[in-house]
Amino acid sequence: MPEPEDLAEDDVLTAEEAAGLLRVSVSTVLKESRAARLPGVKVGREWRYSRLALLRHLRQYAGEHGPDEGEQPPPPEVTDPAG
């Protein structure tokens, strides 16, 4: 099985590969998929995921929820009032 880093952006992933990409458990991926909180498609009994869609979802989620605990937000921009 290829490592998640070796896959192209447009690859279709299994639940196991999606879990590796997102660094969560397979059960979390399946639970979030069933709840429609993770972009995936059920094909028969199996779930499939677009790598690109998962990465976009992750970026959007991070943007909506702000920095994690312990992570500092970027400093505010300083503007020169004379400039």
C-alpha positions as CSV (number, residue, x, y, z in Angstrom):
1,M,0.0,0.0,0.0
2,P,1.5,3.4,-0.9
3,E,2.2,5.9,1.8
4,P,-0.2,9.0,1.7
5,E,2.7,11.3,0.9
6,D,3.4,9.2,-2.3
7,L,-0.1,9.7,-3.8
8,A,-0.9,12.4,-6.4
9,E,-3.3,15.1,-5.4
10,D,-6.2,13.7,-7.5
11,D,-5.9,10.2,-6.3
12,V,-8.9,8.3,-4.9
13,L,-8.2,7.0,-1.4
14,T,-9.6,4.3,0.8
15,A,-10.7,5.0,4.4
16,E,-7.3,3.6,5.6
17,E,-5.3,5.9,3.3
18,A,-7.5,8.9,4.2
19,A,-6.9,8.2,7.9
20,G,-3.1,8.2,7.2
21,L,-3.3,11.4,5.3
22,L,-5.3,13.1,8.0
23,R,-3.4,11.4,10.8
24,V,-6.5,10.1,12.5
25,S,-7.9,6.7,13.1
26,V,-9.9,4.8,10.5
27,S,-12.9,4.8,12.8
28,T,-12.8,8.6,13.0
29,V,-12.7,8.8,9.2
30,L,-15.7,6.5,8.9
31,K,-17.7,8.2,11.7
32,E,-17.1,11.6,10.2
33,S,-18.0,10.3,6.7
34,R,-21.3,8.8,7.9
35,A,-22.2,12.1,9.6
36,A,-21.4,13.9,6.3
37,R,-18.7,16.0,8.0
38,L,-16.0,14.6,5.8
39,P,-16.2,14.6,2.0
40,G,-16.4,11.0,0.7
41,V,-18.5,8.7,-1.4
42,K,-19.8,5.3,-0.4
43,V,-19.2,2.8,-3.2
44,G,-21.0,-0.4,-2.1
45,R,-19.8,-1.1,1.4
46,E,-16.6,0.9,1.1
47,W,-15.9,4.6,1.3
48,R,-13.7,6.5,-1.2
49,Y,-12.1,9.9,-0.8
50,S,-10.5,12.4,-3.2
51,R,-7.2,13.4,-1.7
52,L,-7.6,16.9,-3.1
53,A,-11.1,17.2,-1.5
54,L,-9.8,16.1,1.9
55,L,-6.9,18.6,1.8
56,R,-9.3,21.4,0.9
57,H,-11.7,20.3,3.7
58,L,-8.8,20.3,6.1
59,R,-7.7,23.8,5.1
60,Q,-11.3,25.1,5.4
61,Y,-11.8,23.5,8.7
62,A,-8.6,25.0,10.1
63,G,-9.6,28.4,8.8
64,E,-13.0,28.2,10.5
65,H,-11.7,26.9,13.8
66,G,-8.6,29.1,14.2
67,P,-5.3,28.0,15.6
68,D,-5.0,24.9,17.8
69,E,-4.3,25.2,21.6
70,G,-0.7,26.2,22.1
71,E,-0.4,27.6,18.6
72,Q,0.0,31.3,18.5
73,P,-2.0,33.3,15.9
74,P,0.0,35.5,13.6
75,P,0.9,38.9,15.0
76,P,-1.3,41.8,13.8
77,E,0.1,43.9,11.0
78,V,1.7,47.2,12.1
79,T,0.9,50.1,9.8
80,D,2.8,53.4,9.8
81,P,0.3,56.2,10.4
82,A,2.6,58.6,8.5
83,G,2.8,56.4,5.5
